[in-house]
Amino acid sequence: MPPRYTHPNALNESNTVGSGTRIWAFAHVMSGAQVGDNCNVGDHAFIETGASVGNNVTIKNHVCIWEGVTIEDEVFLGPHVVFTNDQYPRSPRMGAALTRYERRENWLRKTVVERGCSIGANATILPGIRLGAYSMVAAGSIVTRDVKPHALVMGIPARQVGIVCRCGNKLDVDSETTCRECGTLVSNFATERH
């Protein structure tokens, strides 16, 4: 695998960025952030201390990954995807909120994006959410609750409207559990809507 590449106008402060990973112009990876092998970190992306990114992940431009967000292997994050990590945010510098922000467990809500998930451009993921393996979030959606593996969700708030195969093909829930594109069998768990 080729060595990692950091564009001259990017800032990589982390010692845990894998080989083959490319960090493009004006992206910032903070010290203590973890980024796996063979990732692509687009222009103006930001990965905060305490965030974790797996292998073979695509992070498009202007994506911010905050502390407490875990991105597993082979995830796609479209341009301007928004993650959050605090259910009831206040400025930690505001006197009335100082006590709340003294300990992370008081405010930090962890988010997990499981293997192979794709999140479309401008989608917002609220804190404490788990996005199932190979699920797909449509562009512009706001995700307010967990998403099952292989579920296709869209809207505000996001609701399940179908299922998708590992290859990304949308399946007809009523007649199909085997993908006509790649032949993968999608489990019955994924076809049950919530």
MIDO-508537 format. One record per residue (C-alpha): residue in three letters; z, x, y. Coordinates in nm, 2 decimals, padded with zeros to 4 digits. Layout:
    aa       zz       xx       yy
   ALA        Z        X        Y
...
This chain:
    aa       zz       xx       yy
   MET    00.00    00.00    00.00
   PRO   -00.08    00.14    00.35
   PRO    00.21    00.24    00.58
   ARG    00.34   -00.01    00.83
   TYR    00.16   -00.03    01.17
   THR    00.32   -00.10    01.51
   HIS    00.09   -00.15    01.80
   PRO    00.17    00.08    02.09
   ASN    00.27   -00.22    02.31
   ALA    00.50   -00.37    02.04
   LEU    00.87   -00.30    02.01
   ASN    01.01   -00.25    01.66
   GLU    01.38   -00.16    01.66
   SER    01.43   -00.24    01.29
   ASN    01.47    00.01    01.01
   THR    01.39   -00.26    00.75
   VAL    01.02   -00.33    00.80
   GLY    00.81   -00.30    00.48
   SER    00.50   -00.10    00.41
   GLY    00.17   -00.25    00.49
   THR    00.32   -00.47    00.76
   ARG    00.14   -00.49    01.10
   ILE    00.33   -00.57    01.42
   TRP    00.08   -00.65    01.70
   ALA    00.10   -00.62    02.08
   PHE    00.40   -00.75    02.27
   ALA    00.58   -00.85    01.95
   HIS    00.95   -00.76    01.93
   VAL    01.14   -00.70    01.60
   MET    01.51   -00.64    01.68
   SER    01.74   -00.40    01.51
   GLY    01.90   -00.57    01.20
   ALA    01.60   -00.80    01.14
   GLN    01.44   -00.77    00.80
   VAL    01.06   -00.79    00.75
   GLY    00.91   -00.74    00.40
   ASP    00.59   -00.57    00.28
   ASN    00.24   -00.67    00.39
   CYS    00.33   -00.91    00.67
   ASN    00.13   -00.98    00.98
   VAL    00.34   -01.03    01.30
   GLY    00.12   -01.17    01.58
   ASP    00.12   -01.10    01.95
   HIS    00.43   -01.20    02.14
   ALA    00.62   -01.29    01.82
   PHE    01.00   -01.23    01.83
   ILE    01.22   -01.17    01.52
   GLU    01.59   -01.16    01.61
   THR    01.88   -00.96    01.45
   GLY    02.00   -01.16    01.14
   ALA    01.66   -01.31    01.07
   SER    01.49   -01.24    00.73
   VAL    01.12   -01.24    00.65
   GLY    00.99   -01.19    00.30
   ASN    00.67   -01.03    00.17
   ASN    00.31   -01.13    00.25
   VAL    00.41   -01.35    00.54
   THR    00.17   -01.45    00.82
   ILE    00.34   -01.50    01.16
   LYS    00.10   -01.61    01.42
   ASN    00.13   -01.55    01.80
   HIS    00.43   -01.67    02.00
   VAL    00.65   -01.75    01.69
   CYS    01.03   -01.69    01.74
   ILE    01.24   -01.64    01.43
   TRP    01.61   -01.65    01.52
   GLU    01.93   -01.53    01.35
   GLY    02.01   -01.74    01.05
   VAL    01.64   -01.82    00.97
   THR    01.51   -01.70    00.63
   ILE    01.14   -01.69    00.56
   GLU    01.06   -01.64    00.20
   ASP    00.75   -01.47    00.05
   GLU    00.39   -01.59    00.12
   VAL    00.48   -01.82    00.41
   PHE    00.23   -01.91    00.69
   LEU    00.37   -01.98    01.04
   GLY    00.11   -02.11    01.28
   PRO    00.10   -02.03    01.65
   HIS    00.40   -02.14    01.86
   VAL    00.61   -02.26    01.57
   VAL    00.96   -02.32    01.70
   PHE    01.28   -02.25    01.49
   THR    01.63   -02.35    01.61
   ASN    01.97   -02.24    01.48
   ASP    02.22   -02.43    01.69
   GLN    02.26   -02.81    01.64
   TYR    02.43   -02.86    01.98
   PRO    02.34   -02.57    02.20
   ARG    02.52   -02.47    02.52
   SER    02.51   -02.15    02.71
   PRO    02.76   -01.91    02.55
   ARG    02.83   -01.80    02.91
   MET    02.95   -02.15    03.01
   GLY    03.33   -02.16    03.04
   ALA    03.37   -02.49    02.84
   ALA    03.16   -02.34    02.55
   LEU    03.33   -02.00    02.52
   THR    03.56   -02.09    02.23
   ARG    03.27   -02.24    02.03
   TYR    03.07   -01.93    02.05
   GLU    03.35   -01.69    01.95
   ARG    03.26   -01.73    01.58
   ARG    02.92   -01.77    01.43
   GLU    03.04   -02.03    01.18
   ASN    03.12   -02.26    01.47
   TRP    02.75   -02.30    01.57
   LEU    02.50   -02.11    01.35
   ARG    02.31   -02.34    01.11
   LYS    02.09   -02.16    00.86
   THR    01.73   -02.26    00.79
   VAL    01.53   -02.16    00.48
   VAL    01.15   -02.17    00.45
   GLU    01.08   -02.14    00.08
   ARG    00.80   -01.95   -00.08
   GLY    00.44   -02.04    00.01
   CYS    00.53   -02.30    00.27
   SER    00.29   -02.35    00.56
   ILE    00.39   -02.47    00.91
   GLY    00.12   -02.58    01.15
   ALA    00.09   -02.48    01.52
   ASN    00.35   -02.61    01.76
   ALA    00.58   -02.76    01.49
   THR    00.95   -02.76    01.56
   ILE    01.21   -02.70    01.28
   LEU    01.56   -02.82    01.37
   PRO    01.85   -02.61    01.25
   GLY    02.00   -02.63    00.90
   ILE    01.67   -02.74    00.73
   ARG    01.53   -02.63    00.40
   LEU    01.15   -02.65    00.36
   GLY    01.06   -02.66    00.00
   ALA    00.82   -02.42   -00.18
   TYR    00.45   -02.48   -00.11
   SER    00.53   -02.76    00.13
   MET    00.32   -02.81    00.44
   VAL    00.42   -02.92    00.79
   ALA    00.14   -03.06    01.00
   ALA    00.08   -02.92    01.35
   GLY    00.30   -03.07    01.62
   SER    00.55   -03.22    01.39
   ILE    00.93   -03.21    01.45
   VAL    01.12   -03.16    01.12
   THR    01.46   -03.32    01.13
   ARG    01.56   -03.31    00.76
   ASP    01.49   -03.12    00.44
   VAL    01.13   -03.12    00.30
   LYS    01.07   -03.13   -00.08
   PRO    00.86   -02.87   -00.26
   HIS    00.48   -02.95   -00.23
   ALA    00.54   -03.23    00.03
   LEU    00.30   -03.28    00.32
   VAL    00.50   -03.40    00.62
   MET    00.38   -03.49    00.97
   GLY    00.49   -03.68    01.28
   ILE    00.79   -03.71    01.51
   PRO    01.02   -03.71    01.33
   ALA    00.82   -03.57    01.03
   ARG    00.78   -03.80    00.73
   GLN    00.62   -03.73    00.40
   VAL    00.27   -03.85    00.38
   GLY    00.14   -03.68    00.07
   ILE    00.17   -03.38   -00.16
   VAL   -00.02   -03.05   -00.16
   CYS   -00.10   -02.80   -00.43
   ARG    00.01   -02.44   -00.41
   CYS   -00.35   -02.36   -00.30
   GLY   -00.32   -02.60   -00.01
   ASN   -00.54   -02.89   -00.14
   LYS   -00.40   -03.24   -00.07
   LEU   -00.35   -03.44   -00.39
   ASP   -00.40   -03.81   -00.44
   VAL   -00.04   -03.91   -00.54
   ASP   -00.15   -04.22   -00.72
   SER   -00.40   -04.06   -00.95
   GLU   -00.35   -03.69   -00.95
   THR   -00.09   -03.44   -01.04
   THR   -00.33   -03.17   -01.14
   CYS   -00.52   -03.00   -00.85
   ARG   -00.89   -03.05   -00.88
   GLU   -00.95   -02.73   -00.68
   CYS   -00.74   -02.47   -00.88
   GLY   -00.61   -02.67   -01.18
   THR   -00.24   -02.62   -01.10
   LEU   -00.01   -02.90   -01.23
   VAL    00.22   -03.02   -00.95
   SER    00.56   -03.13   -01.08
   ASN    00.66   -03.49   -01.08
   PHE    00.96   -03.40   -00.85
   ALA    00.71   -03.32   -00.58
   THR    00.52   -03.65   -00.61
   GLU    00.84   -03.86   -00.56
   ARG    00.84   -03.95   -00.19
   HIS    01.17   -03.96    00.01
